[in-house]
Amino acid sequence: MTSPTRAVHAEGLTKRYGGKTALDSFDLTVPAGTVHGLLGPNGAGKTTAVRILATLLRFDAGRAEIAGVDLRRDAPGVRRRIGLVGQFAAVDEILSARQNLFLFGRLYHLSRPAARNRAAELLERFALTEAADRPVGRFSGGMRRRLDMACSLILAPRVLFLDEPTTGLDPRGRGEVWDCVRDLVAGGTSVLLTTQYLDEADQLADRISVLDEGKVVAEGTPGELKAKLGGDRLDVTVHDAAALDRTAAIMARVTGGEPQRHDDGRTVSVPVIDRVSALTEVVRELDAEGVTVEDLALRRPTLDEVFLHLTR
Amino acid sequence: MSTLLQPTPDTGVPYRVRWAITDAWTLTTRETSHWLRQPFEMAVGLLFPIMFFLMFGYLIGGDISVPGGGDYREALIPGTLAMTMMFGVETTMTAMAADTQKGVTDRFRSMPMSASAVVMGRATADLFQSALSLVALVLCGLLTGWTWHDGLPSMLLALVLLLWLRFAMLWIGVWLGLVIRSTQATASVQILVYPLAFLSNVFASPESMPAWLGALAEWNPVSATAAASRELFGNPGWGGDSWAAAHPVLLAALWPLVITAVFLPLSVRRYRRLSR
């Protein structure tokens, strides 16, 4: 089989609910074998986009192709090529993990022996063999999610949609899901992932689209998005909180940027363009004014800062 | 590996029909697996109507007399059977709401499986479970002295009419499950089912109720099926002068038809609206 080079391609997808536009001329291209992150606050349109691309929602305008198959013309064809992991672990909690995989395998029209073999294979791959015959209701959140993903991968789909796959999971569960996603991508699956967590997009995605109020407000690699915020940042942490105002004033004067105070009450950040000279100048001025500095750091902006900047 | 796992595209009507039946059966076995996994819950479900029969037959109904001197407990078995069919609406609604809320329905919808199978599998499993509770209650009746008096064909026709009512309840259940979606809200519907079931001739004569309530009770679909079963089993009934009381079998055939004609299209529309 020839593999299309684009896992997902969407042009001008638009979805309206009454007078409200949930998704506004949404464009997206996900090259095969890559992870694309849809990032945005609640209600930004991330889930709407994924539900449209996974054939669950009709759309009002635009067109899209999944693995080379047109979404409007051949929805069943799209369904054979995708896996969907929604916001809840959509598995049967009374049945065992093995029974779930067998059930969904049969519904994917595998023969009984093929469904049984595929279940065993996926249990092994998602490290669920030991718990395979226990009811899913007694699984941890991370295990349930892993089973949920396994059920979406029965047909080894080209494209996997993950809608907030780690919402509600503890850090360990998140780590488990991240490892699964990395393994899948290493095996050639393309992933479209929505998340509210910037570190998740930073960790997993090759490219990111930032959505706000149904519109894509920025698109690029995590590095490009961070660069958009205007280079590096200088953090100064002072020993005495009383010196914070003076420090902020010095930093503003030296760099010409607008200082931001952190929640700890003792740290100020400011964007810098000429890294080293700004650093040297700030240190000299602080020393001259007698401010005791506890910590000083030059760093790349975090995605949080990018995100707040873009969706403000 | 991936080529082996790609099923052939669904072309042609025979192919689609075959898979619609296979998918529905697969989903039926999902429900039967639930029963095997949760035998206690299954047993409680079967004992629930028996408990009603015993409570009314032995604890509450000691003084209730049936016109013509019939045995109250004889009239109670067909009534409880009809009530059990009506309570089936909760089973369907709860299961449908749980699947929809947890995203299982969305998973089905994102898969290359037959769309009609989602409901047909549920229907088959629910009818099968209701048939089991009919058998359990009939056995309980036989043990406590109840029996049918008008021959096997009439008795079987009564069971068919009972399941016909259950079939109609399926569509109300599917519709409610899709409308409600949350498992918490299903609890309030479950409570409201009681007054609807009791506003009938199942446990008491409509003639003993205030006139307007009695009239409602006589026209209740549950009453029609209960009265029809009483007639077909040859068990004593309440009688009455209304048209409804005089034509129970006809009404027991018509009511579920009307309910299905209303709620089946509503359910289909609601299911389609999931993609809006």
Interface residues (C-beta under 8 A of the other chain):
Chain A: M1 A54 T55 L56 L57 R58 P76 G77 R79 R80 I82 L84 G86 Q87 F88 A89 A90 V91 D92 E93 I94 L95 S96 Q99 L103 F104 R106 L107 Y108 H109 L110 A114 R118 P135 C151 S152 I154 L155 A156
Chain B: M1 S2 T3 L4 L5 Q6 P7 P9 D10 W19 T22 D23 T26 L27 T29 R30 S33 H34 R37 Q38 Q101 K102 G103 V104 D106 R107 F108 R109 S110 M111 P112 M113 L274 S275 R276
